[in-house]
Amino acid sequence: MRMTRPRKVLESDGRVTLLHPVTVQDREFELFLRVPGEPVYEGVEPFIALTLLPAMRLGTDIVVETPVSPKFLKGIEKIQEQLHAWFPQELKKVRVEAEPMRSPPAPIETGKSGCLFSGGVDSFYSILTHREELSGLIFGHGLDIQLDRFDLRERVQQQLRHAAEDIRLPLVEVETNARHLFDATVDWGKHYHGSVLAGVALVLSRRFASMIIPSGRTPDMLFPWGSHPEVDPLWSTEWFAIIHDSIETSRSEKIMFIAGAEVAQKHLRVCYHNVSGKLNCGRCEKCLRTMVVLRAAGVLDRCTNFETELDLKRVASLPLLSRNIEVWYEDILKTVRKNDNDLELKQALEDCLNRKFDRGVLRLLRRIWWRLKRYKYRNRNLFYPISLAEIEARSKQAGVITSSAS
């Protein structure tokens, strides 16, 4: 894979698109990052972050024809060593040939940070605990919500813009088709999402001095994962720091903390399924675990994005499909036990952890169904990755245009 300085396109509405050619399934596509106007970092480092994990998955060396940050080059060597140690059968170490920059840019003078913002628990916690250090919030189109889900993107976009207004910080919206192009090549959660977050952060490295990536893990859950405190900071450069934030705080503690903030009550969004276009379906495992803690905090009825009532029977019969999910529910039960008045909630969680309703053939069938569903979702773009022109045309038709305000 040969890489060079990305091509820059100035859009008529003031946005800036950076493009780099890539080959996916023997077809040529333009990998892009689109940002809301200047300033934008025009170097190759963001695109190396977007392509390194797919290259490791395919065993493809990278030759870079433009100078690269020396610190970044050292960092990606350590990243490869760590990821290969974690996933030796899935991610191979590849050669990255590049000349180090002789004079890297200086950090921007403001010293202010940005924070990646999805509207979820982790990002709300990082924002509320670092509010005075921040000068902007960053939402990535094409990450947890893929670019071809136009109606949902528009609804989430409007929700996050309102949230940013309430927080009194600008929302910087960045688009990328990295996940859409490489979803069938490399596992998004297990391997890839952390490097895409780094690519989105790096393209804004002339706008912020540092970027906060909110942690979704705690010390007792530090298994190998795409975004990790040992990996995320290694994407940094001489002029820009990437910070993995709030690893020391459990998810239940975060929810209890943000539960008292009106902005979180109005705008919290945790769901990946988004059934019928809802921001929170109220039925998936992630919605249920969040609703349980919000109920324990006594604010669930004030959280307007949860339109479905909490179903305790559904909580009690939840299949705990991995050890990390089980750890989450053990932590939630500890939080709920502090509230002696909610015996029904406590009983539902105990039944869930004891697998009272998740045994035998039913448990096996649930696991098969879940894995088939995940495989179908992950491979839906295998033969039909949409082009930049298609995404642009259909985004305009659906009314999804990223903000051109900085």
Beta strands, then each sheet from edge to edge (+ up, - down):
strand 1: 2-3
strand 2: 7-10
strand 3: 16-24
strand 4: 27-35
strand 5: 62-64
strand 6: 96-97
strand 7: 113-116
strand 8: 134-141
strand 9: 171-176
strand 10: 210-214
strand 11: 241-245
sheet 1: 1+ 5+ 6+
sheet 2: 2+ 3- 4+ 9- 8- 7- 10- 11-
end
